Amino acid sequence: MYFVILLLVFFINKSWTRDVDYCYVSEDDPYLFMGSKTSYTFVGGNIRPSLSNCQPLQIWGIIRHGAYYPGIEKMTKLQTLMRLRDQIIQKHTERKDSRLCNEDLENLQSWSPDQNLKEDNANHINNQGIEDSKLLARRLQYSFPELLQPQFYDITSQNYMFRSTGSPRTQATLNSFVEGLFGDRNALRNLEFLNEPFIKSLKNCSVWLNGDDVDPNLLEERVKFTTSFEFINLIQNVSHRLGFKYNLSSEAIYMMYDMCRFDKSWAVNKISPWCAVFNKEELKVLEYSEDIDYYYRAGYGRNVNDQLGCIPLQNMFQHFKKIERGETDGQPKGIFHFTNSMTFLSLLHALEIGKDNDKLLASNYKYMSKRQWRTSFLDPLNANFIAIFYKCVNEESPNKIMFYLQEKPVTYDGCKVGLCDWEYLKNKLGSTVEECNVDFCEEARASASKNIITSLTILFILFKLILMM
């Protein structure tokens, strides 16, 4: 009798047991590299300058906005995940179809968009973004006290130049950075904050937006990737893991991925229940998908990006050339621009940072596993590129430039651990800077307007001919 009872208990337990892929909540080494929404906490460094016989004379930086809440349109889409969440929970409770472990399911069940996806938050940075910006400023100040630890009366617009795109994200990042830099909010009254057209020049250029006959729009490469073996396999695995008998849409996959990334960027020490949907390899596939997108929109995938990425580079050169000529009086000690992903990545492109020998394509995911163009490391939230102009003594080339990306020395061709001779950089990048202009954007716009006028004129003539018949 006792044996029969044990047998019954065994079969009952067997029927209640679900196949579980793994438990995200107990993952000791989760994958944290989420493309352009990677938290700075996971990839940032800490500048430790150690240049003897060299004095920093000017710091130039371009900084992407910090962790943020999406816009209204994106929020509306992400809120539909409530319906998908309920379906997943239902499939678990009614049919035991879900392959998520109980702890991950419980976290998913307690998730609500009301926590963060409020309209009042749209397009603003959150507390994590504010804190990251302040801490970045304080670390820079600690590393370069000669430039960034002024007396109160020296905190003026003549000594410090701040520019932003003017969007809520970049403006709030700028404000937080300045507060972290100078501490006293009263000091902000002595500063001037201006919007800089060059920072958002890409969105004002019709050729960049639409492509042209010579350089067509290649943004469909990311769409192609959704039909690749890797992505289809991802969709099948995720759909099965969540208990669906059919494949979810790629849009649903991207929404869950975005929610995972936003959650993690808002609270770096907490677990996002939507990250439990994916395993490590699937997160790498999704990371590559976004890398493809930015590769063509701001990177090496299109020729038009070459013509736009030089604009912030030209600005840096203009400031440094004045320091080189000894025009230190009246020159700011610090110049900081606050911008978005497109302009930030276009500068890295102009500098040939993150360049691969092969193009990122929908068909070569595995081959590009060790690629240089990874937005997780090039363009995380609060991404920053810092250049320092040094005057050195007892050196054959007294003028030096140090490059930092995410507060880490840049491994730059022809330079020593990020430290470059100024003459070398002028020879390497001088033609790019000298030839830099955005006239072709205006020409394209004028050409488009001319074509519209021509078309309307033809239609008008045809209309008159019809009336005369």
Summary of the structure (lengths in Angstrom):
residues: 469
radius of gyration: 26.5
end to end distance: 103.5
largest distance: 104.6
contacts: 1467
relative contact order: 0.16
helix: 54%
strand: 10%
